[in-house]
Amino acid sequence: MRAHHAQVADVIQFSWVDGPGNRFVLFLQGCNFNCLACHNPQTIPLQTPRAKDYSVEEVLTKIRESLPYITGVTVSGGEATVQHEFLFDLFAAIKAAPDLKQLTTFIDSNGNAEKHIWEVLLPVTDGVMLDLKVLDNERHIALTTQSNTAVLETIKYLASRGKLYEVRLLLIPGQNDSDEELRKTAQWLLRADPSVRVKINAFMSHGVRASARTWAEVSDEDRLRYSQIMTEEGILDLV
Ligand code: SF4
């Protein structure tokens, strides 16, 4: 991959669901997980005819088109850190541009990147929204094909640097939402970051691959139970 260029799956020039405020969102192609519950499996391969090649300068031009309407830029995926060299170049360019430097820079990540990558990214990154698929490693491998060791290390590292904006839990009935799993997850997250903000996302089968299409969706009772358990365990910032 050439530095300053990226394989891009999609661009949204204005969003209020991809981080704080109104945001320009860049979805990078390529992911190092292969989640059964993935809603965008077309973003998993790094190379695909559907992706578009963008330079940093081309993305900056698009950001400037959105500038009157946005407070920040989010880079998502796929997995944003798969193309971490481009990600650094883009955020460094935003921070260095007099007309863009007021924009906040956020990463939406599955957390599966080594510490040395985060060490490079954090000086130009204001916050990270991180997906924790499941705390139990065996379940994690079953759901994503990969270990969660790097994810858990990432959460601890980002919290220690004050850059963990939010941990997102995609809860799937019967797969990762038992009372025991939820309580252990809340306790682990609070040890990593006593003021952790947790966002609960409910699994929806629409658009997922065949292997997950028959899984149950989250009911209103499930949602209530998730909130009750998280609150009982001491998660105060629950979205
Ligand atoms: S981490 Fe996200 S993009 Fe990657 S496979 Fe899982 S759900 Fe899909």
Residues whose N, C-alpha, C, O or C-beta is under 5 A from the ligand:
A	BS01	SF4	C31 F33 N34 C35 C38 H39 N40 G77 G78 E79 N110
